[in-house]
Amino acid sequence: MVNATATLTEEEVGRLDRQIRVWGGADEHDRMRNATILVVRLKGIATEVIKNIVLSGIGKLVIMDGDQVVEEDLGSGFFFRDEDVGKRRVDAAKDRIESLNPLVTVETIASFGDLESPDFDATIQSVDLVCVNDWDREGLIRWNEACRRLGKPFYAGGTYGVLGYIFCDLLKHEYVAPHDRSVPKEAQRNVKLSATYPPLSEALRHRWTSLTKRQTKELNPAVVFTILALWEYQKRHGKLPAGSADAAELQSIANTLLSTADVKKQVLEMVTPELVESLSETASTEFSPVCAIVGGMLAQDILKTLAARDAPIANFFTFDGNTGAGTVCRMSMP
């Protein structure tokens, strides 16, 4: 095993042997081991992402967060303790993150910075991939545009009560995957494939007209448009819904978005009031099980992208904790 790649030490091979085998070999793992990932905003979903990518053996993790630990963080952020309330999130979490895997370098940036500044560009240029969590729509678009301008793959993730999402813009991504998964693994032949991803601003203009009734139903558009409606509400008011009094406006926004996107009325004529009411009450709450599921999937997809093995998400994943189901929608993708 040691001779398979000169860039791995004996200690690393012993510690990371399982990860090397899981990702298909030393070459794939070496790409991850040499990668630097920027994770922005250290809340519940980011906690899960960081745990998984650090244990998998990336090279360097850069964490950016300008906020302090609050009591609400203690329920979903297992890097925090009661005594950390009032401390900067990055300071409170750094030592505990490093203890997960001493082979991973952990750096922190205790501010969100200015997306237009030279220092910000330098930070983005120094990493291989950016993951922004729990951010508003306009901010995600700006982050995505900055990453595109500098040629860096971009992930976004977040949870709102029992709902969650993942979006990715991987520019033009090349990867290796089995030609035919129906044949025995030992007989599978890998082929090189590629996919072209749109930015979030373009993905949000996706039209559902071309989808069949069955395809539309399988994509669970109610959850997709409830999250999109939440983003629009947040833009209008500068905050998330705070209770049932906000449900009527959120319902109206969701139904307008449904109509504009040409979702087939035979499948979904309106987002159910029950779903909207639930989201209005819980949008600002982080539930650990939802963070664990969405954050785990987000971390897995990041690692898959770094390893360039198998197809990543294409390109908008939503999770519904009411049913325990998740779906992937190709938004404005060829």
Long-range contacts (C-beta under 8 A, 24 or more apart in sequence): 1-26, 5-30, 7-33, 7-34, 8-33, 11-103, 12-57, 12-103, 15-57, 15-101, 15-103, 16-57, 16-103, 19-56, 19-57, 23-303, 23-307, 23-309, 24-307, 24-309, 28-307, 28-308, 28-309, 29-57, 29-307, 31-306, 31-307, 31-308, 32-56, 32-57, 32-58, 32-59, 32-303, 32-306, 32-307, 33-57, 33-58, 33-59, 34-59, 35-59, 35-60, 35-128, 35-129, 35-306, 36-60, 36-61, 36-62, 36-126, 36-127, 36-128, 36-129, 37-61, 37-62, 37-127, 37-128, 37-129, 37-130, 37-131, 37-302, 37-306, 38-62, 38-63, 38-64, 38-123, 38-124, 38-127, 38-129, 38-130, 38-131, 39-63, 39-64, 39-131, 39-133, 40-64, 40-65, 40-112, 40-130, 40-131, 40-132, 40-133, 40-135, 40-143, 41-65, 41-67, 41-132, 41-133, 41-134, 41-135, 42-77, 42-79, 42-89, 42-90, 42-93, 43-73, 43-76, 43-77, 43-133, 43-134, 43-286, 44-73, 44-75, 44-76, 44-77, 44-159, 44-286, 44-288, 44-291, 44-295, 45-133, 45-134, 45-157, 45-158, 45-159, 45-164, 45-286, 45-291, 45-294, 45-295, 45-298, 46-131, 46-133, 46-134, 46-295, 47-76, 47-77, 47-78, 47-79, 47-291, 47-295, 48-291, 48-292, 48-294, 48-295, 48-296, 48-298, 48-299, 49-131, 49-133, 49-157, 49-295, 49-298, 49-299, 49-302, 50-79, 50-97, 51-78, 51-100, 51-299, 52-295, 52-296, 52-299, 52-300, 52-303, 53-299, 53-302, 53-303, 54-97, 54-100, 54-101, 54-104, 54-106, 55-100, 55-101, 56-299, 56-303, 57-101, 57-103, 57-104, 58-104, 58-306, 59-104, 59-105, 60-104, 60-105, 60-106, 60-107, 61-97, 61-104, 61-105, 61-106, 61-107, 62-107, 62-108, 62-109, 62-123, 62-126, 62-127, 63-90, 63-93, 63-94, 63-97, 63-106, 63-107, 63-108, 63-109, 64-90, 64-108, 64-109, 64-111, 64-112, 64-113, 64-123, 65-89, 65-90, 65-108, 65-109, 65-110, 65-112, 66-110, 66-111, 66-112, 66-113, 72-286, 75-286, 75-288, 76-286, 76-287, 76-288, 76-291, 115-142, 115-143, 115-146, 120-146, 121-146, 121-150, 124-150, 124-152, 125-150, 125-152, 127-152, 128-152, 128-153, 128-306, 129-153, 129-154, 129-155, 129-302, 129-305, 129-306, 130-154, 130-155, 131-155, 131-156, 131-157, 131-298, 131-302, 132-156, 132-157, 133-157, 133-158, 134-158, 134-159, 136-231, 136-234, 136-235, 137-200, 137-204, 137-231, 137-232, 137-234, 137-235, 138-235, 140-167, 140-200, 141-199, 141-200, 141-201, 144-169, 144-199, 144-200, 144-201, 145-199, 145-201, 148-199, 153-305, 155-298, 155-301, 155-302, 156-200, 157-294, 157-295, 157-298, 158-294, 159-286, 159-287, 159-290, 159-291, 159-294, 160-227, 160-230, 160-240, 160-279, 160-282, 160-283, 160-284, 161-278, 161-279, 161-281, 161-282, 161-283, 161-285, 161-287, 161-290, 161-321, 162-278, 162-282, 162-287, 162-290, 162-320, 162-321, 162-322, 163-223, 163-226, 163-227, 163-279, 163-290, 163-318, 163-319, 163-320, 163-321, 164-290, 164-291, 164-293, 164-294, 164-318, 164-319, 164-321, 165-227, 165-294, 165-316, 165-317, 165-318, 165-319, 166-294, 166-297, 166-298, 166-301, 166-313, 166-316, 166-317, 167-200, 167-203, 167-315, 167-316, 167-317, 168-197, 168-301, 168-305, 168-312, 168-313, 168-315, 169-197, 169-198, 169-199, 169-200, 169-203, 169-315, 170-195, 170-197, 170-305, 170-312, 170-315, 171-196, 171-197, 172-196, 172-197, 173-197, 173-305, 173-308, 173-312, 174-308, 175-304, 175-305, 175-308, 175-309, 175-310, 175-311, 175-312, 176-308, 176-309, 176-310, 177-309, 177-310, 177-311, 193-311, 195-311, 195-312, 195-314, 195-333, 196-333, 196-334, 197-314, 197-315, 197-333, 198-315, 198-331, 198-332, 198-333, 202-332, 203-315, 203-316, 203-331, 203-332, 203-333, 204-228, 204-331, 204-332, 205-332, 206-261, 206-329, 206-331, 206-332, 207-261, 207-262, 208-261, 208-262, 208-263, 208-264, 209-262, 211-264, 213-264, 213-266, 213-267, 216-263, 216-264, 216-267, 216-268, 217-267, 218-327, 219-327, 219-328, 219-329, 220-318, 220-320, 220-325, 220-327, 221-258, 221-263, 221-267, 221-268, 222-268, 222-271, 222-272, 222-275, 223-275, 223-318, 223-319, 223-320, 223-327, 224-316, 224-318, 224-329, 225-254, 225-257, 225-258, 225-261, 225-263, 225-271, 226-250, 226-254, 226-271, 226-275, 226-276, 226-279, 227-318, 228-254, 228-257, 229-253, 229-254, 229-257, 229-271, 229-276, 230-279, 230-283, 232-257, 240-283, 240-284, 241-279, 241-280, 241-281, 241-283, 241-284, 242-280, 242-284, 243-280, 243-281, 244-277, 244-280, 244-281, 245-280, 246-280, 247-273, 247-276, 247-277, 247-280, 250-276, 250-279, 250-280, 251-276, 275-322, 278-322, 287-321, 289-321, 290-319, 290-321, 293-319, 293-321, 293-326, 294-319, 297-326
